[in-house]
Amino acid sequence: MKYLIDTHFHIDHYRNYLDVANKINELEQYTLCVTNSPGVFRSCKKIFENSKYLQFAIGFHPCERTLKKSDLEDFLWQSRNTNYIGEVGLDFSRAEHLPKEFQIDCFDKIIRNASEYNKLITVHIRNAEREALKIINEYKPRKCIIHWYTGPENLLEEFLEMDCYFSINNNMIAGKSNSKYLRIPKDRLLIESDGPFTRVNGKKYSPELLKQQYENIAKFYSEPDLIMLIYGNFRKVLREC
């Protein structure tokens, strides 16, 4: 269905990635494929043909332990060639991730650059909400999407005050702590799959399940017209200037 939008999808984590790309184009589902490093972004741009329904974001994931300062320089250089930034962020949940101070320095430079050139950003935050809030508040990017938010409810409100959007997936609405997501205004909602790391109705996510995911989330928000709501929200994000 041509109005379905997936703002956060890892196509490079599928073994049959070419088949997956063909299916997305066949279904006419607008899909933002995030990457975890500038190297993966470069590879994806070489492998996949340009498509109306497949767009690629350049990433610098805080859990990618091998990333170095030279990779950040590569990231900033390559980011000139895309309107989309992601997956980037801060993650202090495990010691084996990138060192905390390096994460903060990189995230600061990435958000500053994305804000200056008005890029759309999809942001990963785990156990680092205060630090992320400080940086986002300093540079005030106009197209900032918080991906799979897991932080406290009171800080969710602070991200909303900074005009951030939130992308929701099927796993987020299944569980005891899902009620906080009802506090997100419907005009700040977007839909993500985070495939292949999620499940829909017991099945590992694949593009054929995006419509079912929309139906599940529509029930959660009591929003029968969720498809057009999300479509309008995403078009609004893209127009932000």
N, CA and C of each residue as an Amber inpcrd file, in Angstrom:
protein
   723
   0.8510000  -1.1990000   0.0000000   0.0000000   0.0000000   0.0000000
   0.8740000   1.2320000   0.0000000   0.6480000   2.1380000  -0.9410000
   1.6050000   3.2050000  -1.1890000   1.6840000   4.2640000  -0.0910000
   0.7500000   4.2740000   0.8690000   0.8100000   5.2780000   1.9310000
   1.5150000   4.7680000   3.1940000   1.9310000   3.5160000   3.2200000
   2.6050000   2.9680000   4.3960000   4.0560000   3.4430000   4.4390000
   4.4740000   3.8770000   5.6240000   5.8310000   4.4020000   5.8070000
   6.4980000   3.6920000   6.9790000   7.7290000   3.2540000   6.7720000
   8.5610000   2.6320000   7.8030000   9.7990000   3.5090000   7.9530000
   9.9170000   4.1800000   9.1000000  10.9940000   5.1570000   9.2700000
  12.2890000   4.5760000   9.8320000  12.3250000   3.2470000  10.0860000
  13.5430000   2.6970000  10.7070000  13.6080000   1.2050000  10.4130000
  14.4700000   0.8300000   9.4630000  14.5390000  -0.5530000   8.9880000
  15.9820000  -0.8780000   8.6310000  16.4450000  -2.0800000   9.0390000
  17.8320000  -2.4940000   8.8000000  17.8760000  -3.5210000   7.6740000
  17.8680000  -3.0730000   6.4430000  17.8410000  -4.0210000   5.3240000
  19.1190000  -4.8460000   5.2360000  20.2340000  -4.2860000   5.6810000
  21.5050000  -5.0090000   5.5760000  21.6080000  -6.1790000   6.5480000
  20.6670000  -6.3120000   7.4790000  20.6800000  -7.4250000   8.4250000
  19.8530000  -8.6160000   7.9330000  19.3670000  -8.5350000   6.7190000
  18.6560000  -9.6570000   6.1150000  19.5950000 -10.3630000   5.1380000
  19.6600000 -11.6910000   5.2100000  20.5020000 -12.4410000   4.2750000
  20.0030000 -12.2800000   2.8400000  18.6920000 -12.2540000   2.6700000
  18.0850000 -12.1290000   1.3360000  17.7340000 -10.6690000   1.0450000
  18.6830000  -9.7760000   1.2820000  18.4000000  -8.3390000   1.2210000
  17.9070000  -7.8660000  -0.1430000  18.3500000  -8.4990000  -1.2240000
  17.8710000  -8.0900000  -2.5470000  16.4010000  -8.4530000  -2.7240000
  16.0170000  -9.6270000  -2.2350000  14.6050000 -10.0110000  -2.2740000
  13.7610000  -9.0630000  -1.4220000  14.2900000  -8.6850000  -0.2750000
  13.5770000  -7.7670000   0.6120000  13.3800000  -6.4150000  -0.0730000
  14.4290000  -5.9260000  -0.7140000  14.3220000  -4.6540000  -1.4340000
  13.2710000  -4.7360000  -2.5340000  13.2660000  -5.8280000  -3.2680000
  12.2740000  -6.0010000  -4.3340000  10.8560000  -6.0280000  -3.7750000
  10.6700000  -6.6700000  -2.6280000   9.3500000  -6.7460000  -2.0070000
   8.8730000  -5.3620000  -1.5540000   9.7690000  -4.5580000  -0.9870000
   9.4040000  -3.2010000  -0.5610000   8.9510000  -2.3740000  -1.7610000
   9.6940000  -2.4710000  -2.8480000   9.3080000  -1.7400000  -4.0590000
   7.9860000  -2.2530000  -4.6220000   7.8030000  -3.5630000  -4.5910000
   6.5640000  -4.1590000  -5.0940000   5.3580000  -3.6960000  -4.2830000
   5.5300000  -3.6300000  -2.9510000   4.4410000  -3.2230000  -2.0660000
   4.2560000  -1.7080000  -2.0190000   5.2000000  -0.9640000  -2.5950000
   5.1620000   0.5090000  -2.6100000   5.0830000   1.0810000  -1.1920000
   5.9830000   0.5860000  -0.3320000   6.0620000   1.0430000   1.0490000
   7.2960000   1.9180000   1.2200000   7.0950000   3.1780000   1.5750000
   8.2180000   4.0870000   1.7880000   9.0230000   3.6040000   2.9950000
  10.2980000   3.2950000   2.7740000  11.1120000   2.6780000   3.8200000
  12.4490000   3.4010000   3.9470000  12.7230000   3.8620000   5.1660000
  14.0060000   4.4970000   5.4520000  14.9270000   3.4400000   6.0510000
  15.9370000   3.0590000   5.2930000  16.8880000   2.0290000   5.7170000
  18.0350000   2.6920000   6.4620000  18.0860000   2.4750000   7.7660000
  19.1770000   3.0250000   8.5620000  20.3800000   2.0970000   8.4650000
  21.5460000   2.6440000   8.7620000  22.7830000   1.8640000   8.7830000
  23.5120000   2.1370000  10.0890000  24.4700000   1.2790000  10.4250000
  25.1820000   1.4160000  11.6990000  26.5580000   2.0550000  11.5710000
  26.9970000   2.2870000  10.3390000  28.3170000   2.8760000  10.1390000
  28.3880000   3.4900000   8.7460000  29.3080000   4.4170000   8.5320000
  29.4580000   4.9830000   7.1880000  29.8850000   3.9470000   6.1610000
  30.6090000   2.9050000   6.6010000  31.0130000   1.8450000   5.6790000
  29.8180000   1.0600000   5.1650000  28.8910000   0.7480000   6.0510000
  27.6850000   0.0260000   5.6390000  26.8420000   0.9010000   4.7210000
  26.7510000   2.1740000   5.0370000  26.0030000   3.1050000   4.1800000
  26.5800000   3.1120000   2.7670000  27.9020000   3.1840000   2.6760000
  28.5560000   3.2050000   1.3680000  28.2570000   1.9180000   0.5920000
  28.3180000   0.7930000   1.2910000  28.0350000  -0.4880000   0.6410000
  26.5950000  -0.5640000   0.1380000  25.6750000  -0.0980000   0.9570000
  24.2600000  -0.1220000   0.5590000  24.0170000   0.7280000  -0.6810000
  24.6600000   1.8620000  -0.7540000  24.4720000   2.7440000  -1.9110000
  25.0080000   2.0970000  -3.1860000  26.0000000   1.2080000  -3.0350000
  26.5500000   0.5090000  -4.1890000  25.6770000  -0.6730000  -4.6030000
  25.0830000  -1.3460000  -3.6060000  24.3270000  -2.5740000  -3.8680000
  22.9330000  -2.2910000  -4.4080000  22.2480000  -1.3080000  -3.8290000
  20.8410000  -1.1000000  -4.1360000  20.6450000   0.0310000  -5.1430000
  19.7550000  -0.2000000  -6.0720000  19.4220000   0.8280000  -7.0510000
  18.5760000   1.9140000  -6.4040000  18.6890000   3.1340000  -6.9220000
  17.8480000   4.2130000  -6.4350000  16.3840000   3.8600000  -6.6400000
  15.5680000   4.1720000  -5.6580000  14.1630000   3.7970000  -5.6930000
  13.3270000   4.8430000  -4.9780000  12.1190000   5.0270000  -5.4440000
  11.1810000   5.9320000  -4.7830000  10.8670000   5.4560000  -3.3690000
  10.8900000   4.1360000  -3.1720000  10.4350000   3.5750000  -1.9010000
  11.5590000   3.1570000  -0.9670000  12.7870000   3.1650000  -1.4260000
  13.9310000   2.8200000  -0.5870000  14.8620000   4.0150000  -0.4710000
  15.0450000   4.5080000   0.7400000  15.9900000   5.5820000   0.9930000
  16.9450000   5.1180000   2.0870000  18.1880000   5.6170000   2.0340000
  19.2110000   5.1570000   2.9720000  19.7310000   6.3010000   3.8400000
  19.8870000   5.9780000   5.1220000  20.4090000   6.9370000   6.0980000
  21.8070000   6.5100000   6.5090000  22.6870000   7.4640000   6.6860000
  24.0460000   7.1590000   7.1150000  24.1040000   7.1280000   8.6380000
  24.7020000   6.0620000   9.1770000  24.6690000   5.8630000  10.6170000
  26.0280000   5.8600000  11.3020000  25.9470000   6.0010000  12.6190000
  27.1260000   5.9220000  13.4900000  26.6070000   5.4040000  14.8270000
  26.4290000   4.0790000  14.9030000  25.7200000   3.4820000  16.0330000
  26.6280000   3.3820000  17.2620000  26.1300000   3.8230000  18.4340000
  26.9770000   3.8160000  19.6360000  27.3640000   2.4190000  20.1150000
  26.6840000   1.3900000  19.6310000  27.0240000   0.0260000  20.0360000
  28.0470000  -0.6290000  19.1160000  28.4380000   0.0670000  18.0520000
  29.4350000  -0.4640000  17.1150000  30.8340000  -0.1730000  17.6530000
  31.3660000  -1.1150000  18.3880000  32.6160000  -0.9210000  19.1290000
  33.8060000  -0.5910000  18.2270000  33.7680000  -0.9850000  16.9690000
  34.9280000  -0.8020000  16.0850000  35.0290000   0.6140000  15.5190000
  34.0080000   1.4320000  15.6980000  34.0370000   2.7780000  15.1280000
  35.1190000   3.6280000  15.7750000  35.7980000   4.4360000  14.9440000
  36.9110000   5.2700000  15.4070000  36.6980000   6.7230000  14.9700000
  37.6260000   7.5670000  15.3840000  37.5510000   8.9870000  15.0250000
  37.5640000   9.1550000  13.5080000  38.3420000   8.3600000  12.8150000
  38.3940000   8.4510000  11.3510000  37.0430000   8.1010000  10.7220000
  36.2900000   7.2070000  11.3720000  34.9560000   6.8670000  10.8810000
  34.0020000   8.0430000  11.0550000  34.1660000   8.7900000  12.1390000
  33.3400000   9.9870000  12.3220000  33.6340000  11.0050000  11.2280000
  34.9030000  11.1830000  10.9060000  35.2680000  12.1080000   9.8230000
  34.6630000  11.6480000   8.5050000  34.6980000  10.3310000   8.2640000
  34.0820000   9.7510000   7.0700000  32.5710000   9.9980000   7.0760000
  31.9610000   9.7890000   8.2360000  30.5230000  10.0190000   8.3940000
  30.1560000  11.4560000   8.0210000  30.8560000  12.4220000   8.5970000
  30.5430000  13.8250000   8.3500000  30.7490000  14.1920000   6.8770000
  31.7430000  13.5840000   6.2560000  31.9980000  13.8340000   4.8380000
  30.8800000  13.2540000   3.9750000  30.5310000  11.9850000   4.2220000
  29.5100000  11.3260000   3.4140000  28.1010000  11.8650000   3.6640000
  27.8660000  12.4100000   4.8390000  26.5140000  12.8830000   5.1770000
  26.0470000  14.0090000   4.2540000  26.9950000  14.6090000   3.5320000
  26.6120000  15.6430000   2.5790000  25.7980000  15.0730000   1.4280000
  25.8880000  13.7460000   1.2270000  25.2750000  13.1060000   0.0660000
  23.9250000  12.4600000   0.3640000  23.3600000  12.7250000   1.5320000
  22.0560000  12.1780000   1.8780000  21.3030000  13.1620000   2.7660000
  19.9900000  13.0910000   2.7040000  19.1590000  13.9220000   3.5770000
  18.8220000  13.2190000   4.8850000  19.3100000  11.9680000   5.0360000
  18.8860000  11.1380000   6.1580000  20.0760000  10.6770000   6.9950000
  19.9370000  10.8510000   8.3290000  20.9680000  10.4720000   9.2930000
  20.3800000   9.4220000  10.2390000  21.0640000   8.2860000  10.3880000
  20.5730000   7.2880000  11.3270000  21.1590000   5.9090000  11.0290000
  21.4140000   5.1030000  11.9060000  21.0330000   5.2270000  13.2910000
  22.2100000   5.8300000  14.0540000  21.9470000   6.8850000  14.8050000
  22.9730000   7.5240000  15.6310000  22.4130000   7.6540000  17.0450000
  23.2830000   7.9850000  18.0040000  22.7500000   8.1850000  19.3420000
  23.7440000   7.9340000  20.4550000  23.1770000   7.6400000  21.6220000
  23.9480000   7.3740000  22.8360000  23.3980000   6.1220000  23.5020000
  24.3000000   5.2490000  23.9570000  23.8760000   4.0370000  24.6540000
  24.8880000   3.7150000  25.7400000  24.4910000   3.9500000  26.9970000
  25.3720000   3.6930000  28.1380000  24.9500000   2.4290000  28.8840000
  24.2050000   1.5520000  28.2270000  23.6470000   0.3940000  28.9160000
  24.6630000  -0.7210000  29.1360000  25.7610000  -0.7330000  28.3490000
  26.7540000  -1.8000000  28.4840000  28.1620000  -1.2350000  28.3420000
  29.0640000  -1.7840000  29.1220000  30.4410000  -1.2930000  29.1170000
  31.1540000  -1.5800000  27.8030000  30.7200000  -2.6150000  27.0800000
  31.4310000  -2.9920000  25.8520000  31.0580000  -2.1210000  24.6560000
  30.1290000  -1.1970000  24.8310000  29.8190000  -0.2700000  23.7490000
  30.9450000   0.7610000  23.6190000  30.8230000   1.6660000  22.6740000
  31.8320000   2.7200000  22.5260000  32.0100000   3.4710000  23.8450000
  33.2200000   3.9160000  24.1630000  33.4450000   4.6530000  25.4090000
  32.5060000   5.8590000  25.5320000  32.0360000   6.1000000  26.7320000
  31.0150000   7.1110000  26.9850000  31.4100000   8.4860000  26.4470000
  32.6110000   8.9440000  26.7620000  33.0180000  10.2850000  26.3440000
  33.1430000  10.3800000  24.8280000  33.5780000   9.3010000  24.1930000
  33.6630000   9.2870000  22.7330000  32.2600000   9.3380000  22.1260000
  31.3360000   8.5950000  22.6980000  29.9440000   8.6470000  22.2390000
  29.4030000  10.0700000  22.3000000  29.6070000  10.7250000  23.4240000
  29.0800000  12.0830000  23.6160000  29.6950000  13.0410000  22.6120000
  31.0060000  12.9510000  22.4270000  31.6840000  13.8390000  21.4850000
  31.1640000  13.6250000  20.0650000  31.0080000  12.3620000  19.6720000
  30.5180000  12.0540000  18.3210000  29.0800000  12.5150000  18.1420000
  28.2370000  12.2330000  19.1210000  26.8290000  12.6140000  19.0250000
  26.6790000  14.1280000  18.9490000  27.4860000  14.8320000  19.7140000
  27.4680000  16.3000000  19.6730000  27.7880000  16.7990000  18.2660000
  28.8290000  16.2690000  17.6610000  29.2340000  16.6990000  16.3190000
  28.1880000  16.3100000  15.2700000  27.6090000  15.1240000  15.4280000
  26.6050000  14.6540000  14.4680000  25.3430000  15.5100000  14.5330000
  24.8580000  15.7830000  15.7270000  23.6360000  16.5880000  15.8680000
  23.8770000  18.0210000  15.4230000  25.0360000  18.5520000  15.7560000
  25.3600000  19.9070000  15.2960000  25.3640000  19.9780000  13.7760000
  25.9930000  18.9920000  13.1390000  26.0640000  18.9630000  11.6770000
  24.6790000  18.7620000  11.0620000  23.9090000  17.8380000  11.6160000
  22.5710000  17.5570000  11.0810000  21.6560000  18.7630000  11.2340000
  21.7920000  19.4660000  12.3470000  20.9740000  20.6620000  12.5620000
  21.3590000  21.7720000  11.5930000  22.6550000  21.9570000  11.3900000
  23.1280000  23.0150000  10.5000000  22.6280000  22.8010000   9.0730000
  22.6070000  21.5390000   8.6240000  22.2030000  21.2430000   7.2440000
  20.7770000  20.6930000   7.1540000  20.0490000  20.7600000   8.2520000
  18.6240000  20.3990000   8.3120000  18.3660000  18.9880000   7.7830000
  19.1200000  18.0140000   8.2950000  18.9280000  16.6160000   7.9290000
  17.8750000  15.9760000   8.8340000  17.1970000  14.9570000   8.3280000
  16.3120000  14.1580000   9.1610000  17.1730000  13.1570000   9.9370000
  16.9460000  13.0500000  11.2570000  17.7770000  12.2180000  12.1220000
  16.9120000  11.1950000  12.8500000  17.3350000   9.9470000  12.8520000
  16.6710000   8.9370000  13.6840000  17.6540000   8.5120000  14.7740000
  17.2430000   8.6890000  16.0380000  18.1470000   8.6650000  17.1910000
  17.8560000   7.4970000  18.1280000  18.9040000   6.7820000  18.4680000
  18.8810000   5.6710000  19.4270000  19.3710000   6.2050000  20.7750000
  18.5830000   6.0010000  21.8440000  18.9870000   6.4500000  23.1840000
  18.6600000   5.3520000  24.1820000  19.6560000   4.9460000  24.9620000
  19.4000000   3.9750000  26.0200000  20.2850000   4.3000000  27.2140000
  19.6480000   4.5220000  28.3530000  20.3470000   4.8660000  29.6000000
  21.2200000   6.1090000  29.4280000  20.8000000   7.0100000  28.5530000
  21.5790000   8.2240000  28.2980000  20.6510000   9.3860000  27.9380000
  19.4450000   9.3550000  28.4860000  18.4340000  10.3360000  28.0840000
  18.8320000  11.7720000  28.4440000  19.3680000  11.9570000  29.6360000
  19.7470000  13.3210000  30.0580000  20.8280000  13.8950000  29.1560000
  21.8250000  13.0860000  28.8390000  22.9150000  13.5510000  27.9810000
  22.4010000  13.8700000  26.5740000  21.5070000  13.0260000  26.0660000
  20.9400000  13.2610000  24.7330000  20.0830000  14.5230000  24.7210000
  19.2910000  14.7090000  25.7580000  18.4540000  15.9130000  25.8580000
  19.3060000  17.1790000  25.8180000  20.4070000  17.1630000  26.5380000
  21.2690000  18.3360000  26.5940000  21.7950000  18.7030000  25.2070000
  22.2430000  17.7070000  24.4510000  22.8120000  17.9650000  23.1240000
  21.7210000  18.3750000  22.1360000  20.6010000  17.6730000  22.1490000
  19.5080000  18.0210000  21.2400000  18.9800000  19.4200000  21.5440000
  18.8940000  19.7560000  22.8120000  18.4190000  21.0890000  23.1950000
  19.3890000  22.1850000  22.7600000  20.6820000  21.8690000  22.7540000
  21.6780000  22.8750000  22.3610000  21.5700000  23.2270000  20.8880000
  21.3770000  22.2290000  20.0280000  21.4020000  22.4730000  18.5820000
  20.0130000  22.5310000  17.9430000  19.0040000  22.0280000  18.6620000
  17.6080000  22.1150000  18.2370000  17.3740000  21.6940000  16.7790000
  17.7100000  20.4600000  16.4410000  17.4190000  19.9730000  15.0820000
  15.9130000  19.9720000  14.8380000  15.5070000  20.2810000  13.6180000
  14.0860000  20.4370000  13.3080000  13.4470000  19.1600000  12.7960000
  14.2510000  18.1230000  12.5520000  13.7240000  16.8610000  12.0320000
  14.2970000  15.7020000  12.8340000  13.9420000  15.6350000  14.0940000
  14.5440000  14.6530000  15.0030000  13.5090000  13.6090000  15.3980000
  13.8020000  12.3290000  15.1040000  12.9310000  11.2210000  15.4590000
  13.6110000  10.3700000  16.5280000  12.9420000  10.1810000  17.6560000
  13.4530000   9.3110000  18.7090000  12.9520000   7.8970000  18.4260000
  13.8930000   7.0020000  18.1780000  13.5810000   5.6230000  17.8070000
  13.4940000   4.7280000  19.0420000  12.3950000   3.9640000  19.1650000
  12.1930000   2.9640000  20.2140000  12.5980000   3.5120000  21.5940000
  11.8990000   4.5420000  22.0360000  12.2150000   5.1780000  23.3120000
  11.9640000   4.2150000  24.4680000  12.9530000   4.0570000  25.3570000
  12.8480000   3.1650000  26.5080000  13.0510000   3.8980000  27.8280000
  13.2090000   5.2010000  27.7760000  13.5060000   5.9750000  28.9810000
  12.2780000   6.2850000  29.8140000  12.4740000   7.0470000  30.9070000
  11.3630000   7.3800000  31.8080000  10.3470000   8.3070000  31.1600000
   9.1400000   8.2300000  31.6720000   8.0290000   8.9790000  31.0950000
   8.2250000  10.4840000  31.2060000   8.7840000  10.9620000  32.3240000
   8.9330000  12.4080000  32.4900000   9.9180000  12.9990000  31.4810000
  10.9270000  12.2210000  31.0840000  11.8800000  12.7190000  30.0950000
  11.3040000  12.6460000  28.6890000  10.3870000  11.7210000  28.4550000
   9.6590000  11.6930000  27.1870000   8.9970000  13.0460000  26.9410000
   8.4390000  13.6010000  27.9910000   7.7910000  14.9170000  27.8820000
   8.7980000  15.9990000  27.4830000  10.0120000  15.8880000  27.9680000
  11.0240000  16.8990000  27.6290000  11.4320000  16.7980000  26.1560000
  11.5120000  15.5910000  25.6350000  11.7880000  15.4430000  24.2010000
  10.6520000  16.0400000  23.3730000   9.4270000  15.8690000  23.8290000
   8.2860000  16.4580000  23.1270000   8.3700000  17.9890000  23.1370000
   8.8270000  18.5430000  24.2410000   8.9660000  19.9970000  24.3300000
   9.9870000  20.5290000  23.3360000  10.9130000  19.6710000  22.8980000
  11.9120000  20.0650000  21.9050000  11.4750000  19.7040000  20.4850000
  10.1710000  19.4140000  20.3420000   9.5660000  19.1410000  19.0260000
  10.0680000  17.8620000  18.3810000  10.5080000  16.8960000  19.1880000
  10.9140000  15.6110000  18.6430000   9.6870000  14.7600000  18.2900000
   9.8660000  13.8980000  17.3080000   8.8780000  12.8900000  16.9640000
   9.3210000  11.5640000  17.5770000   8.3800000  10.6170000  17.6850000
   8.6750000   9.2990000  18.2260000   8.2030000   8.2310000  17.2480000
   9.1010000   7.2930000  16.9110000   8.7130000   6.1920000  16.0360000
   8.3980000   4.9720000  16.8930000   7.2550000   4.3550000  16.6100000
   6.7020000   3.2680000  17.4160000   6.6980000   1.9760000  16.6000000
   7.0440000   0.8680000  17.2470000   6.9590000  -0.4390000  16.5860000
   6.0860000  -1.3880000  17.3950000   5.8090000  -2.5400000  16.8250000
   4.8900000  -3.5080000  17.4210000   5.3490000  -3.9910000  18.7910000
   6.6700000  -4.1960000  18.9680000   7.1720000  -4.6780000  20.2550000
   6.9350000  -3.6810000  21.3820000   6.9390000  -2.3990000  21.0650000
   6.8190000  -1.3650000  22.0900000   5.4350000  -1.3480000  22.7360000
   4.4150000  -1.7230000  21.9960000   3.0580000  -1.6370000  22.5360000
   2.6150000  -2.9470000  23.1980000   3.4840000  -3.9340000  23.2180000
   3.1740000  -5.2200000  23.8400000   3.9720000  -5.3490000  25.1310000
   3.3380000  -5.1020000  26.2720000   4.0590000  -5.2070000  27.5350000
   3.4570000  -4.3160000  28.5990000   3.9540000  -4.5080000  29.8230000
   3.3920000  -3.7900000  30.9620000   3.7320000  -2.3070000  30.9680000
   4.8480000  -1.9190000  30.3340000   5.2880000  -0.5200000  30.4030000
   4.8740000   0.2740000  29.1660000   3.8950000  -0.2320000  28.4150000
   3.5620000   0.4350000  27.1540000   2.6760000   1.6610000  27.3150000
   2.0790000   1.8610000  28.4870000   1.1140000   2.9500000  28.6430000
   1.7410000   4.3290000  28.4500000   3.0550000   4.4570000  28.7010000
   3.6830000   5.7690000  28.5600000   3.6220000   6.2740000  27.1290000
   3.5560000   5.3430000  26.1640000   3.5290000   5.7690000  24.7670000
   2.2040000   6.4280000  24.3900000   1.1720000   6.2230000  25.2230000
  -0.0980000   6.9000000  24.9760000   0.0050000   8.3980000  25.2330000
   1.0690000   8.8100000  25.9020000   1.2620000  10.2410000  26.1870000
   1.8190000  10.9960000  24.9710000   2.2480000  10.2680000  23.9620000
   2.7670000  10.9300000  22.7620000   1.5990000  11.4530000  21.9410000
   1.5480000  12.7550000  21.6770000   0.4640000  13.2910000  20.8520000
   0.4600000  12.6340000  19.4740000  -0.7030000  12.4410000  18.9210000
  -0.7990000  11.7290000  17.6490000  -0.1060000  12.4680000  16.5120000
   0.0460000  13.7860000  16.6460000   0.7390000  14.5140000  15.5790000
   2.2570000  14.4230000  15.7000000   2.7480000  13.6630000  16.7110000
   4.1940000  13.4230000  16.8530000   4.5490000  11.9530000  16.6450000
   3.5940000  11.1700000  16.1890000   3.8150000   9.7350000  15.9970000
   4.3420000   9.4220000  14.6040000   5.2590000   8.4630000  14.5420000
   5.6790000   7.8500000  13.2910000   5.7560000   6.3430000  13.5380000
   5.8070000   5.5590000  12.4830000   5.8660000   4.1090000  12.6080000
   7.2080000   3.5980000  12.0890000   7.8000000   2.7190000  12.8560000
   9.0300000   2.0370000  12.4700000   8.8010000   0.5330000  12.5880000
   9.6100000  -0.2360000  11.8940000   9.5790000  -1.6890000  12.1050000
  10.7700000  -2.1350000  12.9490000  11.9040000  -1.4830000  12.7840000
  13.1860000  -1.9210000  13.3310000  13.4650000  -3.3660000  12.9440000
  12.9500000  -3.7580000  11.7750000  13.2410000  -5.0950000  11.2710000
  14.7220000  -5.2540000  10.9930000  15.2650000  -6.4280000  11.2750000
  14.6070000  -7.6920000  11.6340000  14.5350000  -7.9600000  13.1380000
  14.6240000  -6.9190000  13.9700000  14.7430000  -7.1100000  15.4160000
  13.4090000  -7.0820000  16.1510000  12.2990000  -7.1670000  15.4300000
  10.9790000  -7.1550000  16.0380000  10.1390000  -8.2990000  15.4700000
   8.9900000  -8.4960000  16.1030000   8.0420000  -9.5060000  15.6500000
   6.6530000  -8.8740000  15.5410000   5.8830000  -9.3630000  14.6050000
   4.5020000  -8.9220000  14.4240000   3.6190000 -10.1620000  14.4160000
   2.7020000 -10.2200000  15.3750000   1.8060000 -11.3780000  15.5000000
   2.5890000 -12.6950000  15.5280000   3.7130000 -12.6740000  16.2660000
   4.5120000 -13.8740000  16.4600000   5.4980000 -14.1970000  15.3570000
   5.5460000 -13.3660000  14.3190000   6.4350000 -13.6330000  13.1890000
   7.5640000 -12.6020000  13.1380000   8.7740000 -13.0710000  12.7990000
   9.8880000 -12.1480000  12.5910000   9.5070000 -11.1390000  11.5210000
   9.8390000  -9.8850000  11.7640000   9.3740000  -8.8340000  10.8570000
   9.9290000  -9.0040000   9.4420000   9.0360000  -8.8560000   8.4840000
   9.3710000  -8.7450000   7.0710000   8.4360000  -7.6990000   6.4860000
   8.7730000  -7.1030000   5.3570000   7.9590000  -6.0050000   4.8220000
   6.4890000  -6.3530000   4.6050000   6.1780000  -7.6230000   4.3570000
   4.7850000  -8.0230000   4.1780000   3.9480000  -7.7990000   5.4450000
   4.6160000  -7.6410000   6.5930000   3.9190000  -7.4950000   7.8770000
   3.7040000  -6.0390000   8.2820000   4.1480000  -5.0900000   7.4660000
   4.0240000  -3.6910000   7.8560000   2.5640000  -3.2880000   8.0320000
   1.6950000  -3.7220000   7.1480000   0.2780000  -3.3610000   7.2600000
  -0.3230000  -3.9330000   8.5400000   0.0250000  -5.1860000   8.8960000
  -0.4620000  -5.7660000  10.1460000   0.0280000  -4.9780000  11.3510000
   1.2810000  -4.5090000  11.2750000   1.8150000  -3.6960000  12.3660000
   1.0120000  -2.4070000  12.5120000   0.7140000  -1.7630000  11.4100000
  -0.1230000  -0.5620000  11.4560000  -1.4640000  -0.8620000  12.1140000
  -2.0610000  -1.9920000  11.7730000  -3.3670000  -2.3500000  12.3390000
  -3.2790000  -2.5510000  13.8420000  -2.2060000  -3.1870000  14.3230000
  -2.0180000  -3.3890000  15.7610000  -1.8330000  -2.0690000  16.4900000
  -1.0220000  -1.1980000  15.9330000  -0.7560000   0.0860000  16.5730000
  -1.9870000   0.9810000  16.5060000  -2.7630000   0.8700000  15.4380000
  -4.0170000   1.6410000  15.3250000  -4.9710000   1.2830000  16.4630000
  -5.0450000   0.0000000  16.8130000  -5.9000000  -0.4330000  17.9210000
  -5.3820000   0.1330000  19.2430000  -4.0570000   0.1180000  19.4190000
  -3.4560000   0.6260000  20.6590000  -3.7980000   2.0900000  20.8780000
  -3.7570000   2.8830000  19.8050000  -4.0290000   4.3170000  19.9140000
  -5.4900000   4.6760000  19.6340000  -6.3080000   3.6740000  19.3920000
  -7.7180000   3.9100000  19.0340000  -7.8060000   4.9320000  17.9080000
  -7.0150000   4.6810000  16.8640000  -6.9200000   5.6030000  15.7310000
  -7.1740000   4.8210000  14.4410000  -8.4320000   4.7720000  14.0000000
  -8.7480000   3.9690000  12.8070000  -8.0970000   4.4710000  11.5240000
  -7.7390000   5.7550000  11.4940000  -7.1370000   6.3160000  10.2820000
  -5.6340000   6.5210000  10.4540000  -4.9760000   5.5520000  11.1200000
  -3.5590000   5.7010000  11.4500000  -2.6970000   5.8370000  10.1960000
  -3.0230000   5.1170000   9.1490000  -2.1890000   5.1520000   7.9410000
  -2.0460000   6.5760000   7.4130000  -3.1530000   7.2660000   7.2680000
  -3.1010000   8.6220000   6.7200000  -2.5530000   9.6150000   7.7520000
  -2.7810000   9.3400000   9.0300000  -2.2070000  10.1930000  10.0790000
  -0.6880000  10.1620000  10.0040000  -0.1050000   8.9470000   9.9340000
   1.3470000   8.8050000   9.8870000   1.9010000   9.3790000   8.5820000
   1.1900000   9.1410000   7.4990000   1.6140000   9.6830000   6.2100000
   1.6980000  11.2110000   6.2870000   0.6870000  11.8270000   6.8780000
   0.6910000  13.2840000   7.0260000   1.7910000  13.7700000   7.9490000
   2.0160000  13.0410000   9.0520000   3.0780000  13.4260000   9.9830000
   4.4460000  13.3810000   9.3180000   4.6870000  12.3150000   8.5290000
   5.9960000  12.1940000   7.8900000   6.1970000  13.2800000   6.8310000
   5.1610000  13.5820000   6.0900000   5.2570000  14.6640000   5.1040000
   5.5530000  15.9870000   5.8130000   4.9770000  16.1710000   6.9850000
   5.2360000  17.3840000   7.7680000   6.6980000  17.4310000   8.2040000
   7.2310000  16.2910000   8.6700000   8.6460000  16.2310000   9.0740000
   9.5410000  16.6470000   7.9000000   9.2710000  16.1100000   6.7540000
  10.1080000  16.3980000   5.5820000  10.0430000  17.8680000   5.1880000
   8.9240000  18.5250000   5.4850000   8.7820000  19.9510000   5.1260000
   9.3940000  20.8840000   6.1600000   9.7390000  20.3670000   7.3410000
  10.2730000  21.2350000   8.3910000  11.5130000  21.9750000   7.8830000
  11.5760000  23.2490000   8.1890000  12.7360000  24.0410000   7.7520000
  13.0530000  25.1260000   8.7620000
